[in-house]
Amino acid sequence: MTISPRARWAAAWLVATVLVVVCARSIDWVRALAVMAAANPLWLVAAMLANTAILLCWGAYWRELVPAGEPEVPYRRMFGIVSTASSLMNTVPFGGGHAASIALLCRRAQISMRGALAVLALDQLGEGLIKATIFLLVALVVPLPGWMRAGVTAACAGVGLWLVTLGVVSRWRAELKLLHSVSRSLAAFACVAAMKGSELLAIIAVQRAFGLDLTWASSLLVLAAVVLGTMLPVAPGNLGTYEASVFVTYRYLGVSPEQALALAIAQHVAFMLPAVGIGYLFVSAQALARSAIASR
């Protein structure tokens, strides 16, 4: 039995809608709205724009990771792929979003299965390297809380192991030859660094929304806590682990419990709205377009 394109896109839109509803129901919107009401809305908008820039940089990052010999993917298409992948990674259980990302790269970007797997493997390597860099910078400028030290050490060890593994495998797999190109490796690393830079700007914007003026080093510590607290994804959207890591870090920095909680909630909402919403809009727009074409 052949499923029509219209039915496939309708099913994709239905699944996306269910995931968004499940994610939205898991958020305490009464508390979130109360928090937003006490903050400067312009700074919150700035935070959401900065978090949107993460997806823009992510699209450029994945284009850099596409192996030589694979079809060239237009930026607009890759932006749609990473936006949809972001929605799925923040709404489905661990592994589901990554599996869907591979399917998106194969079907929408026309990349081979090996090429898609290479993109995902290199994506995780780049993410790991920039996270290790953030941990190193934080350790140099701010005393790390005790609860972070063991996690940072384990995370850096894992990144080092993954780097060695891919380096060895790249000797036999052409899809990983990017690791042997200094220019492409630096370009890819610049993209992933821009992603984390945008996330740092969003954190600072949320702080300003509540009239909090911390040093850049303190804000970098908050980013490091978020990175460490969300390394093992918890669906939907790392709800609970994200807030806990931010709350504990702000308390360590001397922020009052009430303000620390407000910052944690607002920061997560400002992150989730673009991370989930933009991908959902892409799926909805494509479903409507396919439906309109099929009905003609």
C-alpha positions as CSV (number, residue, x, y, z in Angstrom):
1,M,0.0,0.0,0.0
2,T,1.4,3.4,-1.1
3,I,0.9,6.3,1.2
4,S,0.3,9.6,-0.7
5,P,2.6,12.6,0.0
6,R,-0.4,14.5,1.3
7,A,-1.1,11.8,3.9
8,R,2.6,11.6,4.9
9,W,2.7,15.4,5.5
10,A,-0.6,15.4,7.3
11,A,0.7,12.6,9.6
12,A,3.9,14.5,10.2
13,W,2.0,17.7,11.1
14,L,-0.3,15.7,13.5
15,V,2.7,14.2,15.2
16,A,4.4,17.6,15.5
17,T,1.3,19.1,16.9
18,V,0.9,16.3,19.5
19,L,4.6,16.8,20.6
20,V,4.2,20.6,20.9
21,V,1.0,20.1,23.0
22,V,2.7,17.6,25.3
23,C,5.7,19.9,25.7
24,A,3.5,22.9,26.4
25,R,1.4,21.0,29.0
26,S,4.5,20.1,30.9
27,I,5.3,23.8,31.5
28,D,3.8,25.6,34.4
29,W,2.5,28.5,32.3
30,V,0.8,30.3,35.2
31,R,4.1,30.6,36.9
32,A,5.9,31.3,33.6
33,L,3.5,34.1,32.7
34,A,3.8,35.6,36.2
35,V,7.6,35.6,35.8
36,M,7.3,37.2,32.4
37,A,5.1,40.0,33.7
38,A,7.7,41.0,36.2
39,A,10.5,41.3,33.5
40,N,11.4,43.8,30.9
41,P,9.7,42.3,27.7
42,L,12.2,43.9,25.3
43,W,15.1,42.0,26.9
44,L,13.0,38.8,26.8
45,V,12.4,39.3,23.1
46,A,16.1,39.9,22.7
47,A,16.8,36.6,24.4
48,M,14.4,34.8,22.1
49,L,16.1,36.4,19.1
50,A,19.5,35.3,20.4
51,N,18.2,31.8,20.8
52,T,16.8,31.9,17.3
53,A,20.3,32.8,16.1
54,I,21.4,29.4,17.4
55,L,19.3,27.7,14.7
56,L,20.7,30.1,12.1
57,C,24.2,29.1,13.0
58,W,23.3,25.5,13.3
59,G,22.1,25.5,9.7
60,A,25.5,26.8,8.6
61,Y,27.2,24.3,10.8
62,W,25.5,21.3,9.3
63,R,26.2,22.6,5.8
64,E,29.9,22.6,6.7
65,L,29.7,19.0,7.9
66,V,28.2,17.5,4.8
67,P,30.9,15.2,3.4
68,A,32.5,15.9,0.0
69,G,30.7,14.1,-2.8
70,E,27.3,14.5,-1.3
71,P,24.7,16.8,-2.8
72,E,25.1,20.5,-1.9
73,V,22.3,21.5,0.4
74,P,20.8,25.0,0.1
75,Y,21.0,27.0,3.3
76,R,17.2,27.5,3.5
77,R,16.6,23.8,3.3
78,M,19.2,23.0,5.9
79,F,17.8,25.6,8.2
80,G,14.4,23.9,7.9
81,I,16.0,20.5,8.7
82,V,17.9,21.7,11.8
83,S,14.8,23.6,13.0
84,T,12.7,20.5,12.7
85,A,15.4,18.4,14.3
86,S,15.6,20.9,17.2
87,S,11.8,20.6,17.8
88,L,12.1,16.8,17.8
89,M,15.2,16.7,20.0
90,N,13.4,18.9,22.6
91,T,10.1,16.9,22.6
92,V,10.8,13.2,22.0
93,P,12.7,10.8,24.2
94,F,16.5,10.5,24.0
95,G,17.6,9.2,20.6
96,G,14.4,9.8,18.8
97,G,15.3,13.3,17.7
98,H,18.7,12.2,16.5
99,A,17.2,9.3,14.5
100,A,14.7,11.7,13.0
101,S,17.6,14.0,12.1
102,I,19.2,11.3,10.1
103,A,15.9,10.6,8.2
104,L,15.5,14.3,7.5
105,L,19.1,14.6,6.1
106,C,18.5,11.5,3.9
107,R,15.0,12.5,2.6
108,R,15.1,16.3,2.5
109,A,18.7,16.9,1.8
110,Q,19.2,13.8,-0.4
111,I,22.3,12.8,1.6
112,S,23.3,9.2,1.8
113,M,22.9,7.3,5.0
114,R,26.6,7.2,5.6
115,G,26.8,10.9,4.9
116,A,23.9,11.7,7.4
117,L,25.6,9.5,10.1
118,A,28.8,11.4,9.5
119,V,27.1,14.8,9.9
120,L,25.6,13.7,13.2
121,A,28.9,12.2,14.4
122,L,30.8,15.3,13.6
123,D,28.0,17.5,15.0
124,Q,28.4,15.7,18.4
125,L,32.2,16.1,18.2
126,G,32.0,19.8,17.5
127,E,29.4,20.3,20.3
128,G,31.6,18.3,22.6
129,L,34.7,20.4,21.8
130,I,33.0,23.7,22.3
131,K,31.5,22.5,25.5
132,A,35.0,21.4,26.7
133,T,36.3,24.8,25.7
134,I,33.5,26.5,27.8
135,F,34.4,24.4,30.8
136,L,38.1,25.3,30.4
137,L,37.3,29.0,30.2
138,V,35.0,28.9,33.2
139,A,37.6,27.0,35.2
140,L,40.2,29.7,34.4
141,V,38.0,32.7,35.5
142,V,35.6,31.5,38.1
143,P,35.9,28.9,40.9
144,L,33.8,25.9,39.9
145,P,31.1,24.7,42.3
146,G,31.9,21.3,43.8
147,W,28.9,19.7,42.1
148,M,30.3,20.7,38.7
149,R,33.8,19.5,39.0
150,A,33.2,15.7,38.6
151,G,30.7,16.3,35.8
152,V,33.1,18.6,33.9
153,T,36.0,16.0,34.2
154,A,33.8,13.2,33.0
155,A,32.4,15.3,30.1
156,C,35.9,16.3,28.9
157,A,37.1,12.7,29.1
158,G,34.1,11.6,27.0
159,V,34.9,14.3,24.4
160,G,38.5,13.3,24.2
161,L,37.6,9.7,23.7
162,W,35.1,10.6,20.9
163,L,37.7,12.8,19.2
164,V,40.2,9.9,19.2
165,T,37.6,7.4,18.0
166,L,36.5,9.6,15.0
167,G,40.2,10.4,14.2
168,V,41.0,6.8,13.9
169,V,37.8,5.9,12.0
170,S,38.4,8.8,9.6
171,R,41.5,7.0,8.2
172,W,39.1,4.5,6.5
173,R,35.9,6.5,6.1
174,A,35.8,9.2,3.4
175,E,32.7,10.7,5.1
176,L,34.9,11.9,8.0
177,K,37.7,13.4,5.9
178,L,36.6,16.8,7.2
179,L,38.8,16.1,10.2
180,H,41.8,16.2,7.9
181,S,40.9,19.6,6.5
182,V,42.1,22.5,8.7
183,S,40.1,25.2,6.9
184,R,36.8,23.2,7.0
185,S,37.3,22.1,10.5
186,L,37.9,25.7,11.6
187,A,34.9,26.9,9.7
188,A,32.7,24.3,11.3
189,F,34.1,25.1,14.8
190,A,33.4,28.8,14.2
191,C,29.7,27.9,13.5
192,V,29.3,25.8,16.6
193,A,31.1,28.5,18.7
194,A,28.7,31.1,17.3
195,M,25.8,28.8,18.5
196,K,27.1,28.8,22.1
197,G,27.9,32.6,21.8
198,S,24.3,33.2,20.9
199,E,23.1,31.1,23.8
200,L,25.4,33.1,26.1
201,L,23.9,36.4,24.8
202,A,20.4,35.0,25.5
203,I,21.4,34.3,29.1
204,I,22.7,37.8,29.5
205,A,19.5,39.3,28.0
206,V,17.3,37.4,30.5
207,Q,19.5,38.7,33.3
208,R,19.0,42.2,32.1
209,A,15.3,41.6,31.8
210,F,15.2,41.2,35.6
211,G,17.6,44.1,36.3
212,L,20.5,41.7,37.1
213,D,24.0,42.9,36.0
214,L,26.5,40.1,36.4
215,T,30.0,39.8,35.0
216,W,30.5,37.9,31.7
217,A,32.4,35.3,33.7
218,S,29.4,34.7,35.9
219,S,27.1,34.4,32.8
220,L,29.6,32.0,31.3
221,L,29.3,29.9,34.5
222,V,25.5,29.8,34.0
223,L,26.0,28.6,30.4
224,A,28.4,25.9,31.6
225,A,25.9,24.7,34.1
226,V,23.2,24.5,31.4
227,V,25.5,22.6,29.1
228,L,26.5,20.2,31.9
229,G,22.9,19.8,33.1
230,T,21.5,19.0,29.7
231,M,24.2,16.7,28.3
232,L,21.9,13.8,28.8
233,P,18.6,15.0,27.2
234,V,15.4,14.5,29.2
235,A,12.2,14.9,27.2
236,P,10.4,17.2,27.0
237,G,12.9,19.9,26.7
238,N,15.1,19.0,29.7
239,L,12.2,20.3,31.9
240,G,13.4,20.2,35.5
241,T,17.1,19.5,34.9
242,Y,17.5,22.8,33.0
243,E,15.8,24.9,35.7
244,A,17.6,23.0,38.5
245,S,21.1,23.6,37.0
246,V,20.4,27.3,36.4
247,F,18.8,27.8,39.8
248,V,21.7,26.2,41.7
249,T,24.2,28.2,39.8
250,Y,22.5,31.5,40.4
251,R,22.3,30.7,44.1
252,Y,26.0,29.9,44.0
253,L,26.5,33.4,42.6
254,G,24.6,35.0,45.5
255,V,21.3,35.6,43.7
256,S,18.1,35.4,46.0
257,P,16.1,32.2,45.7
258,E,13.0,34.0,44.2
259,Q,15.0,35.8,41.6
260,A,17.1,32.6,40.8
261,L,13.8,30.7,40.2
262,A,12.4,33.5,38.0
263,L,15.6,33.6,35.9
264,A,15.6,29.8,35.5
265,I,12.0,29.7,34.2
266,A,12.3,32.7,32.0
267,Q,15.6,31.5,30.5
268,H,14.2,28.1,29.7
269,V,11.0,29.5,28.1
270,A,13.0,32.0,26.0
271,F,15.1,29.0,24.8
272,M,12.2,26.6,24.2
273,L,9.9,28.9,22.2
274,P,12.4,29.2,19.2
275,A,13.8,25.7,19.7
276,V,10.5,24.0,19.4
277,G,8.2,26.7,17.7
278,I,10.3,27.4,14.6
279,G,10.5,23.7,13.6
280,Y,6.8,23.3,14.3
281,L,6.0,26.2,11.9
282,F,8.2,24.6,9.2
283,V,6.4,21.3,9.5
284,S,3.0,23.1,9.5
285,A,3.8,25.2,6.5
286,Q,5.1,22.2,4.5
287,A,2.0,20.1,5.4
288,L,-0.3,22.9,4.3
289,A,1.7,23.4,1.1
290,R,1.6,19.7,0.2
291,S,-2.1,19.5,1.1
292,A,-2.8,22.5,-1.2
293,I,-0.8,20.9,-4.1
294,A,-2.4,17.5,-3.6
295,S,-6.0,19.0,-3.6
296,R,-5.6,20.7,-7.0
